[in-house]
Amino acid sequence: MDDEDLVEAVLAYTSRHSLEVRELLGSGIHGIVYVVESKTDPGRRAVKLHRDSVAYLREKTVYERLIEKRVDTILGFQVPLPLRFDDEFMAIEMTIVMPPFVLDFASASLDAPIEFSEEIWSDWETTKLEQFGSQWVMVQAILSELSKHGVHMLDPSPSNIRFR
């Protein structure tokens, strides 16, 4: 789906679920995220609509695993709690979290990390060290903790693992 299709989809989704769009929270390679409010329940929440079913199903299964394991924080970093999955719209409605947080599992794999050559892993780690600097040690601890639950996050970035 392109951005125009995603905007149409979020309007249809919010109409179906008695929600009102408040603001765009962000967009990226896998989808678009809006802040929405329920017309019946108090509080704001986020809804992420995915561009394709592969990323949606990946993220959905990761959240289902985290629910099953009762994970809502990882080493003091909040994880959004899913409130609703909508397979038709490839949408995940979730709580809004404030830093520090860990979110965006559309590139994660479950139970087995994706295999890469040593050279690719070395380049990846160099890039992540540049992105996170002195916080890279904590990011590695978060990734390790996620892997204990079978979640292998491939794309940690300062936008999806945010410190205070």
VMD Tcl script that builds the backbone (N, CA, C; Angstrom):
set m [mol new atoms 492]
animate dup $m
set s [atomselect $m all]
$s set {name element resname resid chain x y z} {
  {N N MET 1 A 0.838 -1.185 0.000}
  {CA C MET 1 A 0.000 0.000 0.000}
  {C C MET 1 A 0.880 1.244 0.000}
  {N N ASP 2 A 0.489 2.227 -0.760}
  {CA C ASP 2 A 1.214 3.502 -0.707}
  {C C ASP 2 A 0.579 4.385 0.372}
  {N N ASP 3 A 1.172 5.564 0.612}
  {CA C ASP 3 A 0.700 6.443 1.691}
  {C C ASP 3 A -0.757 6.849 1.515}
  {N N GLU 4 A -1.164 7.112 0.289}
  {CA C GLU 4 A -2.555 7.514 0.036}
  {C C GLU 4 A -3.513 6.389 0.414}
  {N N ASP 5 A -3.164 5.161 0.058}
  {CA C ASP 5 A -3.998 4.009 0.429}
  {C C ASP 5 A -4.048 3.839 1.940}
  {N N LEU 6 A -2.921 4.066 2.604}
  {CA C LEU 6 A -2.880 3.939 4.059}
  {C C LEU 6 A -3.759 4.988 4.735}
  {N N VAL 7 A -3.770 6.198 4.208}
  {CA C VAL 7 A -4.624 7.253 4.776}
  {C C VAL 7 A -6.091 6.862 4.619}
  {N N GLU 8 A -6.461 6.366 3.453}
  {CA C GLU 8 A -7.841 5.902 3.250}
  {C C GLU 8 A -8.174 4.758 4.195}
  {N N ALA 9 A -7.224 3.838 4.364}
  {CA C ALA 9 A -7.453 2.696 5.242}
  {C C ALA 9 A -7.618 3.122 6.694}
  {N N VAL 10 A -6.811 4.083 7.158}
  {CA C VAL 10 A -6.942 4.518 8.550}
  {C C VAL 10 A -8.294 5.197 8.774}
  {N N LEU 11 A -8.778 5.924 7.785}
  {CA C LEU 11 A -10.099 6.558 7.928}
  {C C LEU 11 A -11.201 5.507 7.988}
  {N N ALA 12 A -11.094 4.473 7.178}
  {CA C ALA 12 A -12.085 3.388 7.216}
  {C C ALA 12 A -11.982 2.619 8.533}
  {N N TYR 13 A -10.768 2.354 8.972}
  {CA C TYR 13 A -10.554 1.633 10.228}
  {C C TYR 13 A -11.141 2.415 11.404}
  {N N THR 14 A -10.820 3.703 11.481}
  {CA C THR 14 A -11.301 4.502 12.616}
  {C C THR 14 A -12.819 4.639 12.593}
  {N N SER 15 A -13.389 4.729 11.415}
  {CA C SER 15 A -14.847 4.782 11.306}
  {C C SER 15 A -15.473 3.488 11.827}
  {N N ARG 16 A -14.923 2.358 11.424}
  {CA C ARG 16 A -15.449 1.058 11.837}
  {C C ARG 16 A -15.366 0.857 13.348}
  {N N HIS 17 A -14.315 1.365 13.963}
  {CA C HIS 17 A -14.082 1.106 15.388}
  {C C HIS 17 A -14.398 2.307 16.283}
  {N N SER 18 A -15.172 3.267 15.774}
  {CA C SER 18 A -15.592 4.443 16.547}
  {C C SER 18 A -14.406 5.193 17.148}
  {N N LEU 19 A -13.442 5.478 16.299}
  {CA C LEU 19 A -12.262 6.224 16.703}
  {C C LEU 19 A -12.168 7.504 15.897}
  {N N GLU 20 A -11.443 8.472 16.432}
  {CA C GLU 20 A -11.185 9.717 15.714}
  {C C GLU 20 A -9.676 9.902 15.585}
  {N N VAL 21 A -9.220 10.238 14.385}
  {CA C VAL 21 A -7.806 10.491 14.139}
  {C C VAL 21 A -7.441 11.837 14.765}
  {N N ARG 22 A -6.357 11.852 15.542}
  {CA C ARG 22 A -5.899 13.087 16.173}
  {C C ARG 22 A -4.659 13.656 15.497}
  {N N GLU 23 A -3.670 12.793 15.225}
  {CA C GLU 23 A -2.433 13.292 14.597}
  {C C GLU 23 A -1.627 12.134 14.046}
  {N N LEU 24 A -0.781 12.460 13.109}
  {CA C LEU 24 A 0.175 11.496 12.579}
  {C C LEU 24 A 1.311 11.367 13.581}
  {N N LEU 25 A 1.620 10.134 13.984}
  {CA C LEU 25 A 2.699 9.902 14.938}
  {C C LEU 25 A 4.000 9.577 14.207}
  {N N GLY 26 A 3.882 8.916 13.071}
  {CA C GLY 26 A 5.080 8.600 12.303}
  {C C GLY 26 A 4.769 7.687 11.139}
  {N N SER 27 A 5.722 7.579 10.238}
  {CA C SER 27 A 5.576 6.648 9.124}
  {C C SER 27 A 6.953 6.123 8.771}
  {N N GLY 28 A 6.953 4.968 8.136}
  {CA C GLY 28 A 8.224 4.363 7.782}
  {C C GLY 28 A 8.048 3.317 6.716}
  {N N ILE 29 A 9.033 2.489 6.607}
  {CA C ILE 29 A 9.058 1.492 5.549}
  {C C ILE 29 A 7.912 0.483 5.671}
  {N N HIS 30 A 7.486 0.184 6.899}
  {CA C HIS 30 A 6.465 -0.849 7.093}
  {C C HIS 30 A 5.047 -0.323 7.222}
  {N N GLY 31 A 4.885 0.979 7.491}
  {CA C GLY 31 A 3.523 1.464 7.664}
  {C C GLY 31 A 3.465 2.880 8.175}
  {N N ILE 32 A 2.300 3.186 8.707}
  {CA C ILE 32 A 2.020 4.542 9.172}
  {C C ILE 32 A 1.306 4.432 10.525}
  {N N VAL 33 A 1.617 5.362 11.437}
  {CA C VAL 33 A 1.072 5.313 12.793}
  {C C VAL 33 A 0.369 6.630 13.096}
  {N N TYR 34 A -0.859 6.511 13.591}
  {CA C TYR 34 A -1.643 7.677 13.982}
  {C C TYR 34 A -2.018 7.591 15.451}
  {N N VAL 35 A -2.142 8.742 16.076}
  {CA C VAL 35 A -2.759 8.841 17.391}
  {C C VAL 35 A -4.256 8.936 17.140}
  {N N VAL 36 A -5.008 8.106 17.856}
  {CA C VAL 36 A -6.461 8.108 17.720}
  {C C VAL 36 A -7.083 8.168 19.107}
  {N N GLU 37 A -8.353 8.591 19.141}
  {CA C GLU 37 A -9.119 8.587 20.386}
  {C C GLU 37 A -10.418 7.863 20.150}
  {N N SER 38 A -10.817 7.102 21.156}
  {CA C SER 38 A -12.076 6.388 21.087}
  {C C SER 38 A -13.216 7.354 21.368}
  {N N LYS 39 A -14.315 7.161 20.681}
  {CA C LYS 39 A -15.501 7.974 20.944}
  {C C LYS 39 A -16.241 7.474 22.181}
  {N N THR 40 A -15.887 6.259 22.644}
  {CA C THR 40 A -16.586 5.677 23.787}
  {C C THR 40 A -15.692 5.436 24.997}
  {N N ASP 41 A -14.413 5.127 24.778}
  {CA C ASP 41 A -13.487 4.862 25.879}
  {C C ASP 41 A -12.521 6.036 26.005}
  {N N PRO 42 A -12.237 6.476 27.242}
  {CA C PRO 42 A -11.304 7.594 27.390}
  {C C PRO 42 A -9.876 7.180 27.030}
  {N N GLY 43 A -9.108 8.133 26.636}
  {CA C GLY 43 A -7.689 7.900 26.403}
  {C C GLY 43 A -7.298 7.839 24.942}
  {N N ARG 44 A -6.069 8.223 24.720}
  {CA C ARG 44 A -5.501 8.182 23.380}
  {C C ARG 44 A -4.766 6.870 23.193}
  {N N ARG 45 A -4.663 6.446 21.972}
  {CA C ARG 45 A -3.943 5.228 21.622}
  {C C ARG 45 A -3.331 5.403 20.251}
  {N N ALA 46 A -2.512 4.483 19.860}
  {CA C ALA 46 A -1.903 4.534 18.531}
  {C C ALA 46 A -2.492 3.414 17.685}
  {N N VAL 47 A -2.570 3.667 16.392}
  {CA C VAL 47 A -2.940 2.602 15.462}
  {C C VAL 47 A -1.911 2.604 14.337}
  {N N LYS 48 A -1.340 1.419 14.103}
  {CA C LYS 48 A -0.351 1.256 13.036}
  {C C LYS 48 A -0.978 0.425 11.939}
  {N N LEU 49 A -1.008 0.982 10.737}
  {CA C LEU 49 A -1.463 0.260 9.561}
  {C C LEU 49 A -0.242 -0.091 8.729}
  {N N HIS 50 A -0.158 -1.340 8.342}
  {CA C HIS 50 A 1.009 -1.857 7.639}
  {C C HIS 50 A 0.835 -1.800 6.130}
  {N N ARG 51 A 1.935 -1.643 5.443}
  {CA C ARG 51 A 1.931 -1.596 3.978}
  {C C ARG 51 A 1.717 -2.969 3.349}
  {N N ASP 52 A 2.183 -4.021 4.026}
  {CA C ASP 52 A 2.039 -5.356 3.447}
  {C C ASP 52 A 1.767 -6.379 4.543}
  {N N SER 53 A 1.228 -7.514 4.137}
  {CA C SER 53 A 0.804 -8.530 5.097}
  {C C SER 53 A 1.981 -9.213 5.791}
  {N N VAL 54 A 3.123 -9.331 5.135}
  {CA C VAL 54 A 4.277 -9.989 5.760}
  {C C VAL 54 A 4.711 -9.222 7.011}
  {N N ALA 55 A 4.892 -7.913 6.884}
  {CA C ALA 55 A 5.308 -7.092 8.031}
  {C C ALA 55 A 4.226 -7.096 9.109}
  {N N TYR 56 A 2.956 -7.023 8.702}
  {CA C TYR 56 A 1.853 -7.044 9.667}
  {C C TYR 56 A 1.863 -8.346 10.466}
  {N N LEU 57 A 1.943 -9.461 9.771}
  {CA C LEU 57 A 1.899 -10.751 10.463}
  {C C LEU 57 A 3.119 -10.956 11.347}
  {N N ARG 58 A 4.280 -10.479 10.912}
  {CA C ARG 58 A 5.484 -10.549 11.743}
  {C C ARG 58 A 5.257 -9.790 13.048}
  {N N GLU 59 A 4.800 -8.547 12.915}
  {CA C GLU 59 A 4.614 -7.714 14.106}
  {C C GLU 59 A 3.503 -8.270 14.999}
  {N N LYS 60 A 2.439 -8.725 14.395}
  {CA C LYS 60 A 1.326 -9.297 15.166}
  {C C LYS 60 A 1.792 -10.505 15.975}
  {N N THR 61 A 2.543 -11.409 15.353}
  {CA C THR 61 A 2.981 -12.600 16.081}
  {C C THR 61 A 3.970 -12.253 17.194}
  {N N VAL 62 A 4.796 -11.228 16.989}
  {CA C VAL 62 A 5.691 -10.798 18.063}
  {C C VAL 62 A 4.873 -10.270 19.236}
  {N N TYR 63 A 3.893 -9.417 18.962}
  {CA C TYR 63 A 3.067 -8.903 20.058}
  {C C TYR 63 A 2.302 -10.025 20.749}
  {N N GLU 64 A 1.814 -10.993 19.985}
  {CA C GLU 64 A 1.123 -12.127 20.602}
  {C C GLU 64 A 2.070 -12.890 21.528}
  {N N ARG 65 A 3.317 -13.059 21.125}
  {CA C ARG 65 A 4.307 -13.720 21.970}
  {C C ARG 65 A 4.555 -12.912 23.235}
  {N N LEU 66 A 4.711 -11.599 23.085}
  {CA C LEU 66 A 4.969 -10.760 24.259}
  {C C LEU 66 A 3.782 -10.770 25.220}
  {N N ILE 67 A 2.562 -10.826 24.676}
  {CA C ILE 67 A 1.372 -10.944 25.527}
  {C C ILE 67 A 1.419 -12.273 26.277}
  {N N GLU 68 A 1.691 -13.353 25.537}
  {CA C GLU 68 A 1.760 -14.692 26.126}
  {C C GLU 68 A 2.789 -14.749 27.262}
  {N N LYS 69 A 3.915 -14.070 27.088}
  {CA C LYS 69 A 4.984 -14.063 28.079}
  {C C LYS 69 A 4.802 -12.960 29.127}
  {N N ARG 70 A 3.720 -12.180 28.975}
  {CA C ARG 70 A 3.401 -11.085 29.906}
  {C C ARG 70 A 4.517 -10.040 29.979}
  {N N VAL 71 A 5.044 -9.703 28.811}
  {CA C VAL 71 A 6.118 -8.714 28.729}
  {C C VAL 71 A 5.516 -7.355 28.372}
  {N N ASP 72 A 5.623 -6.400 29.280}
  {CA C ASP 72 A 5.194 -5.035 28.976}
  {C C ASP 72 A 6.324 -4.033 29.188}
  {N N THR 73 A 7.423 -4.517 29.754}
  {CA C THR 73 A 8.648 -3.724 29.861}
  {C C THR 73 A 9.838 -4.656 29.642}
  {N N ILE 74 A 10.907 -4.082 29.142}
  {CA C ILE 74 A 12.150 -4.815 28.952}
  {C C ILE 74 A 13.264 -3.955 29.534}
  {N N LEU 75 A 13.794 -4.410 30.657}
  {CA C LEU 75 A 14.870 -3.687 31.343}
  {C C LEU 75 A 14.516 -2.214 31.578}
  {N N GLY 76 A 13.261 -1.979 31.952}
  {CA C GLY 76 A 12.799 -0.629 32.246}
  {C C GLY 76 A 12.297 0.143 31.041}
  {N N PHE 77 A 12.337 -0.441 29.857}
  {CA C PHE 77 A 11.842 0.193 28.637}
  {C C PHE 77 A 10.436 -0.329 28.366}
  {N N GLN 78 A 9.478 0.596 28.225}
  {CA C GLN 78 A 8.093 0.216 27.994}
  {C C GLN 78 A 7.925 -0.405 26.607}
  {N N VAL 79 A 7.015 -1.374 26.537}
  {CA C VAL 79 A 6.605 -1.982 25.278}
  {C C VAL 79 A 5.121 -1.677 25.121}
  {N N PRO 80 A 4.691 -1.184 23.950}
  {CA C PRO 80 A 3.261 -0.922 23.773}
  {C C PRO 80 A 2.438 -2.197 23.974}
  {N N LEU 81 A 1.258 -2.043 24.554}
  {CA C LEU 81 A 0.354 -3.170 24.713}
  {C C LEU 81 A -0.669 -3.145 23.577}
  {N N PRO 82 A -0.765 -4.217 22.828}
  {CA C PRO 82 A -1.762 -4.247 21.755}
  {C C PRO 82 A -3.171 -4.268 22.342}
  {N N LEU 83 A -4.046 -3.481 21.764}
  {CA C LEU 83 A -5.440 -3.418 22.197}
  {C C LEU 83 A -6.366 -4.132 21.223}
  {N N ARG 84 A -5.954 -4.170 19.947}
  {CA C ARG 84 A -6.780 -4.818 18.920}
  {C C ARG 84 A -5.904 -5.114 17.703}
  {N N PHE 85 A -6.136 -6.272 17.108}
  {CA C PHE 85 A -5.550 -6.621 15.816}
  {C C PHE 85 A -6.682 -6.659 14.812}
  {N N ASP 86 A -6.478 -6.084 13.642}
  {CA C ASP 86 A -7.486 -6.114 12.590}
  {C C ASP 86 A -6.808 -6.611 11.310}
  {N N ASP 87 A -7.027 -7.886 11.016}
  {CA C ASP 87 A -6.369 -8.510 9.866}
  {C C ASP 87 A -6.808 -7.905 8.538}
  {N N GLU 88 A -8.055 -7.476 8.447}
  {CA C GLU 88 A -8.538 -6.886 7.193}
  {C C GLU 88 A -7.766 -5.613 6.848}
  {N N PHE 89 A -7.540 -4.772 7.840}
  {CA C PHE 89 A -6.838 -3.501 7.613}
  {C C PHE 89 A -5.328 -3.614 7.862}
  {N N MET 90 A -4.868 -4.806 8.278}
  {CA C MET 90 A -3.466 -5.001 8.661}
  {C C MET 90 A -3.069 -3.926 9.677}
  {N N ALA 91 A -3.914 -3.808 10.721}
  {CA C ALA 91 A -3.768 -2.749 11.718}
  {C C ALA 91 A -3.558 -3.338 13.105}
  {N N ILE 92 A -2.710 -2.667 13.856}
  {CA C ILE 92 A -2.528 -2.987 15.271}
  {C C ILE 92 A -2.795 -1.706 16.058}
  {N N GLU 93 A -3.791 -1.791 16.907}
  {CA C GLU 93 A -4.120 -0.679 17.798}
  {C C GLU 93 A -3.426 -0.968 19.118}
  {N N MET 94 A -2.739 0.033 19.671}
  {CA C MET 94 A -1.922 -0.219 20.859}
  {C C MET 94 A -1.865 1.008 21.759}
  {N N THR 95 A -1.374 0.770 22.967}
  {CA C THR 95 A -1.171 1.881 23.891}
  {C C THR 95 A -0.028 2.758 23.375}
  {N N ILE 96 A -0.041 3.997 23.800}
  {CA C ILE 96 A 1.049 4.924 23.482}
  {C C ILE 96 A 2.027 4.887 24.652}
  {N N VAL 97 A 3.296 4.737 24.329}
  {CA C VAL 97 A 4.326 4.686 25.364}
  {C C VAL 97 A 5.226 5.908 25.249}
  {N N MET 98 A 5.794 6.275 26.377}
  {CA C MET 98 A 6.732 7.388 26.434}
  {C C MET 98 A 8.125 6.828 26.695}
  {N N PRO 99 A 9.166 7.534 26.286}
  {CA C PRO 99 A 10.525 7.044 26.526}
  {C C PRO 99 A 10.787 6.863 28.021}
  {N N PRO 100 A 11.567 5.847 28.344}
  {CA C PRO 100 A 12.240 4.916 27.457}
  {C C PRO 100 A 11.274 3.838 26.951}
  {N N PHE 101 A 11.403 3.479 25.672}
  {CA C PHE 101 A 10.535 2.458 25.101}
  {C C PHE 101 A 11.247 1.627 24.047}
  {N N VAL 102 A 10.613 0.467 23.753}
  {CA C VAL 102 A 11.002 -0.421 22.671}
  {C C VAL 102 A 9.738 -0.690 21.882}
  {N N LEU 103 A 9.796 -0.465 20.569}
  {CA C LEU 103 A 8.618 -0.710 19.744}
  {C C LEU 103 A 9.032 -1.011 18.308}
  {N N ASP 104 A 8.060 -1.324 17.486}
  {CA C ASP 104 A 8.222 -1.599 16.054}
  {C C ASP 104 A 8.920 -2.929 15.819}
  {N N PHE 105 A 8.105 -3.975 15.761}
  {CA C PHE 105 A 8.621 -5.324 15.578}
  {C C PHE 105 A 8.301 -5.880 14.192}
  {N N ALA 106 A 8.053 -5.014 13.218}
  {CA C ALA 106 A 7.679 -5.470 11.880}
  {C C ALA 106 A 8.819 -6.152 11.141}
  {N N SER 107 A 10.054 -5.960 11.583}
  {CA C SER 107 A 11.200 -6.638 10.966}
  {C C SER 107 A 11.751 -7.747 11.851}
  {N N ALA 108 A 11.123 -7.993 12.972}
  {CA C ALA 108 A 11.627 -9.004 13.907}
  {C C ALA 108 A 11.287 -10.412 13.410}
  {N N SER 109 A 12.062 -11.365 13.883}
  {CA C SER 109 A 11.750 -12.765 13.599}
  {C C SER 109 A 11.496 -13.471 14.920}
  {N N LEU 110 A 10.726 -14.540 14.857}
  {CA C LEU 110 A 10.418 -15.307 16.054}
  {C C LEU 110 A 11.214 -16.602 16.082}
  {N N ASP 111 A 11.719 -16.918 17.247}
  {CA C ASP 111 A 12.335 -18.194 17.582}
  {C C ASP 111 A 13.689 -18.476 16.944}
  {N N ALA 112 A 13.973 -17.962 15.779}
  {CA C ALA 112 A 15.284 -18.192 15.167}
  {C C ALA 112 A 15.748 -16.904 14.500}
  {N N PRO 113 A 16.934 -16.446 14.875}
  {CA C PRO 113 A 17.432 -15.239 14.208}
  {C C PRO 113 A 17.730 -15.522 12.740}
  {N N ILE 114 A 17.615 -14.513 11.930}
  {CA C ILE 114 A 17.953 -14.643 10.524}
  {C C ILE 114 A 19.465 -14.756 10.416}
  {N N GLU 115 A 19.907 -15.659 9.589}
  {CA C GLU 115 A 21.341 -15.922 9.437}
  {C C GLU 115 A 21.976 -14.945 8.450}
  {N N PHE 116 A 23.091 -14.375 8.856}
  {CA C PHE 116 A 23.896 -13.504 8.004}
  {C C PHE 116 A 25.359 -13.915 8.144}
  {N N SER 117 A 26.164 -13.525 7.189}
  {CA C SER 117 A 27.597 -13.810 7.259}
  {C C SER 117 A 28.233 -12.977 8.377}
  {N N GLU 118 A 29.420 -13.405 8.809}
  {CA C GLU 118 A 30.160 -12.667 9.834}
  {C C GLU 118 A 30.423 -11.228 9.395}
  {N N GLU 119 A 30.724 -11.045 8.112}
  {CA C GLU 119 A 31.013 -9.708 7.589}
  {C C GLU 119 A 29.788 -8.800 7.695}
  {N N ILE 120 A 28.623 -9.331 7.343}
  {CA C ILE 120 A 27.392 -8.531 7.436}
  {C C ILE 120 A 27.101 -8.188 8.886}
  {N N TRP 121 A 27.256 -9.168 9.806}
  {CA C TRP 121 A 27.021 -8.895 11.231}
  {C C TRP 121 A 27.998 -7.853 11.754}
  {N N SER 122 A 29.234 -7.918 11.319}
  {CA C SER 122 A 30.245 -6.954 11.758}
  {C C SER 122 A 29.886 -5.542 11.291}
  {N N ASP 123 A 29.477 -5.419 10.027}
  {CA C ASP 123 A 29.045 -4.118 9.495}
  {C C ASP 123 A 27.817 -3.614 10.239}
  {N N TRP 124 A 26.875 -4.528 10.504}
  {CA C TRP 124 A 25.641 -4.182 11.219}
  {C C TRP 124 A 25.981 -3.639 12.599}
  {N N GLU 125 A 26.861 -4.342 13.309}
  {CA C GLU 125 A 27.213 -3.906 14.661}
  {C C GLU 125 A 27.947 -2.565 14.654}
  {N N THR 126 A 28.797 -2.342 13.665}
  {CA C THR 126 A 29.496 -1.060 13.536}
  {C C THR 126 A 28.494 0.071 13.331}
  {N N THR 127 A 27.511 -0.169 12.473}
  {CA C THR 127 A 26.466 0.829 12.214}
  {C C THR 127 A 25.662 1.124 13.476}
  {N N LYS 128 A 25.288 0.078 14.217}
  {CA C LYS 128 A 24.494 0.262 15.435}
  {C C LYS 128 A 25.296 0.995 16.512}
  {N N LEU 129 A 26.586 0.698 16.606}
  {CA C LEU 129 A 27.446 1.397 17.557}
  {C C LEU 129 A 27.510 2.884 17.219}
  {N N GLU 130 A 27.582 3.200 15.928}
  {CA C GLU 130 A 27.579 4.608 15.503}
  {C C GLU 130 A 26.248 5.270 15.831}
  {N N GLN 131 A 25.133 4.551 15.631}
  {CA C GLN 131 A 23.805 5.113 15.902}
  {C C GLN 131 A 23.572 5.369 17.388}
  {N N PHE 132 A 23.992 4.425 18.232}
  {CA C PHE 132 A 23.664 4.490 19.654}
  {C C PHE 132 A 24.791 4.996 20.543}
  {N N GLY 133 A 26.012 4.975 20.059}
  {CA C GLY 133 A 27.132 5.427 20.871}
  {C C GLY 133 A 27.238 4.652 22.167}
  {N N SER 134 A 27.383 5.367 23.276}
  {CA C SER 134 A 27.574 4.728 24.576}
  {C C SER 134 A 26.337 3.943 25.034}
  {N N GLN 135 A 25.197 4.188 24.419}
  {CA C GLN 135 A 23.972 3.464 24.787}
  {C C GLN 135 A 23.887 2.087 24.123}
  {N N TRP 136 A 24.832 1.769 23.225}
  {CA C TRP 136 A 24.800 0.499 22.506}
  {C C TRP 136 A 24.839 -0.698 23.459}
  {N N VAL 137 A 25.558 -0.585 24.571}
  {CA C VAL 137 A 25.635 -1.686 25.533}
  {C C VAL 137 A 24.242 -2.001 26.075}
  {N N MET 138 A 23.473 -0.970 26.408}
  {CA C MET 138 A 22.116 -1.180 26.905}
  {C C MET 138 A 21.222 -1.751 25.803}
  {N N VAL 139 A 21.373 -1.269 24.578}
  {CA C VAL 139 A 20.585 -1.796 23.460}
  {C C VAL 139 A 20.880 -3.287 23.290}
  {N N GLN 140 A 22.141 -3.671 23.385}
  {CA C GLN 140 A 22.498 -5.088 23.279}
  {C C GLN 140 A 21.822 -5.902 24.394}
  {N N ALA 141 A 21.745 -5.349 25.589}
  {CA C ALA 141 A 21.074 -6.036 26.698}
  {C C ALA 141 A 19.577 -6.190 26.408}
  {N N ILE 142 A 18.963 -5.162 25.836}
  {CA C ILE 142 A 17.541 -5.228 25.474}
  {C C ILE 142 A 17.334 -6.302 24.412}
  {N N LEU 143 A 18.186 -6.322 23.390}
  {CA C LEU 143 A 18.073 -7.327 22.331}
  {C C LEU 143 A 18.248 -8.734 22.903}
  {N N SER 144 A 19.158 -8.882 23.829}
  {CA C SER 144 A 19.375 -10.179 24.470}
  {C C SER 144 A 18.146 -10.608 25.264}
  {N N GLU 145 A 17.568 -9.666 25.980}
  {CA C GLU 145 A 16.358 -9.971 26.764}
  {C C GLU 145 A 15.201 -10.359 25.842}
  {N N LEU 146 A 15.038 -9.642 24.732}
  {CA C LEU 146 A 14.007 -10.007 23.751}
  {C C LEU 146 A 14.240 -11.416 23.224}
  {N N SER 147 A 15.489 -11.748 22.956}
  {CA C SER 147 A 15.784 -13.076 22.397}
  {C C SER 147 A 15.438 -14.194 23.385}
  {N N LYS 148 A 15.458 -13.903 24.683}
  {CA C LYS 148 A 15.038 -14.893 25.680}
  {C C LYS 148 A 13.565 -15.258 25.519}
  {N N HIS 149 A 12.803 -14.368 24.895}
  {CA C HIS 149 A 11.385 -14.616 24.620}
  {C C HIS 149 A 11.177 -15.075 23.177}
  {N N GLY 150 A 12.273 -15.331 22.467}
  {CA C GLY 150 A 12.184 -15.799 21.093}
  {C C GLY 150 A 12.012 -14.696 20.074}
  {N N VAL 151 A 12.173 -13.444 20.488}
  {CA C VAL 151 A 12.011 -12.291 19.601}
  {C C VAL 151 A 13.392 -11.788 19.197}
  {N N HIS 152 A 13.646 -11.771 17.891}
  {CA C HIS 152 A 14.947 -11.339 17.365}
  {C C HIS 152 A 14.734 -10.079 16.532}
  {N N MET 153 A 15.059 -8.944 17.135}
  {CA C MET 153 A 14.857 -7.638 16.507}
  {C C MET 153 A 16.051 -7.318 15.613}
  {N N LEU 154 A 15.792 -7.122 14.327}
  {CA C LEU 154 A 16.864 -6.911 13.360}
  {C C LEU 154 A 17.189 -5.451 13.107}
  {N N ASP 155 A 16.266 -4.574 13.434}
  {CA C ASP 155 A 16.458 -3.176 13.051}
  {C C ASP 155 A 16.374 -2.198 14.221}
  {N N PRO 156 A 17.108 -2.459 15.307}
  {CA C PRO 156 A 17.066 -1.461 16.372}
  {C C PRO 156 A 17.622 -0.127 15.864}
  {N N SER 157 A 16.929 0.920 16.230}
  {CA C SER 157 A 17.364 2.268 15.843}
  {C C SER 157 A 16.954 3.226 16.958}
  {N N PRO 158 A 17.513 4.417 16.980}
  {CA C PRO 158 A 17.112 5.380 18.015}
  {C C PRO 158 A 15.628 5.770 17.938}
  {N N SER 159 A 14.951 5.443 16.854}
  {CA C SER 159 A 13.516 5.746 16.792}
  {C C SER 159 A 12.663 4.635 17.385}
  {N N ASN 160 A 13.166 3.390 17.428}
  {CA C ASN 160 A 12.346 2.321 18.004}
  {C C ASN 160 A 12.886 1.753 19.322}
  {N N ILE 161 A 14.082 2.148 19.704}
  {CA C ILE 161 A 14.565 1.934 21.078}
  {C C ILE 161 A 15.017 3.314 21.543}
  {N N ARG 162 A 14.123 3.956 22.254}
  {CA C ARG 162 A 14.365 5.348 22.645}
  {C C ARG 162 A 14.646 5.436 24.126}
  {N N PHE 163 A 15.684 6.175 24.441}
  {CA C PHE 163 A 16.054 6.439 25.830}
  {C C PHE 163 A 15.342 7.694 26.308}
  {N N ARG 164 A 15.420 7.994 27.595}
  {CA C ARG 164 A 14.764 9.198 28.135}
  {C C ARG 164 A 15.228 10.440 27.433}
}
mol reanalyze $m
mol bondsrecalc $m
mol representation Tube
mol addrep $m
